[in-house]
Amino acid sequence: MLVSFILLGKYLESKAKGKTSDALAKLIDLAPDTACLLTMNDERNALSETWWLKGPGIQEKQHLLLKSGDKV
């Protein structure tokens, strides 16, 4: 009986890991391919659109321009 509980636990764990992997893959697919980086002045006003960045080039604390329909 104890062996059956252990096997059931291992089965449920592997099933949960598979669902987690699928969910993470779908989440990564939601990331935008490019984003428009804005240059800010000292008064925190946007000066201009500087350039388009690829996904890995985006870092924290950067100001990005999002348009309707863009995925975040």
N, C-alpha and C positions, 0 to 999 in steps of 0.2 A: 504494500500500500504506500509506503514512504517513497519507493522508487517511482511510482506513478505520479505522485505530487511533484517530485523533482523534474521528471520528464515534461509534465504539463507546464511547470514554471519556465523551463528552458524553451519550450515551444512558444509560449506567450511572449517571452522576451524577444525571441528572434522575429516574431510577427510584428511586435512594436518597433523594433529597429528598422525593419523594412519600410513600415509606414513613415517613420521619421525621415529616412533617406529620401523617400519620394516627396515628402513635404518640403524638405530643404532644396531639392532640385527644382521644384516649382517656384520656390521663393527666389532662388538665384535667377531664374528666367524672368522675373519681374523687374530686375535691375535695368535702368535705362542704358542704352549703348553710349550716348553722348549727352553732355550737358553744357549750357552756355555759362561761362564764368563771368561775373560782373566785377569791375574795378570800383572800389568805394573810396570817397574822399574822407577828410577828417570829420566832417559833419554827418557821416554815415549816409550820404546820398550817392546813388549810383552814377558813376561818370560815363561809363560806356560798356558795351559788350566787348570783352577782350578777345576770347577765342573759344572754340568748341573743344571740350576735353573728352577723351575716351573714358569709359567707366573706371579703370584702375587709377587714372590720374586725379580723380576727385578725392579731396581730403576733407577732414572735419574743419568747421569754422570758415568755410568758403561760402561766398554768396553766389547762388546760382539762379538763373532765370528759368522759370517753369511756365510753360504755356498750356492752355487747356488741352486735355487729351494726353499730356505727358504722363509717363509712369514714374512713380517715386519709389 
